[in-house]
Amino acid sequence: VDNQAQGLIEGLIGQYGWLFLAGVVTLIFQNTIREAVDGIMVFLGNDYNEDDVVEVDGSPGRIVRVSMWKTVFFIYHIVDGKIVGGSKLVVANSKLKDLKIEKPLANLDLAKYSKK
């Protein structure tokens, strides 16, 4: 009876072992797979393109680079309606959904960012 049970178990593992192994690998690399899919969607999509003028969480900026894993923004620092500097913002593509990103349809009006 032991030999029969052992043979049955070995047969099942041999037949369905690849399925179990694929499930374990998927669970282990779940986050990486999700980030890769998010990256492909942003990279191949047309929502965000290089040199697009955008507002990121209310600050004016420009998309500098869109890659498979991350998107790079240059955020402008505005004083009295003039650009006086900026900062680079690197965001993983999987985190873009957490930001409020707007693409103005008309020219970006820098006067509304001046401090009065």
Secondary structure, 3 states (H helix, E strand, C coil): CHHHHHHHHHHHHHHHHHHHHHHHHHHHCHHHHHHHHHHHHHHHCCCCCCCCEEEECCEEEEEEEECCCEEEEEEEEEECCEEEEEEEEEEEHHHHHHCCEECCCCCCCHHHHCCC
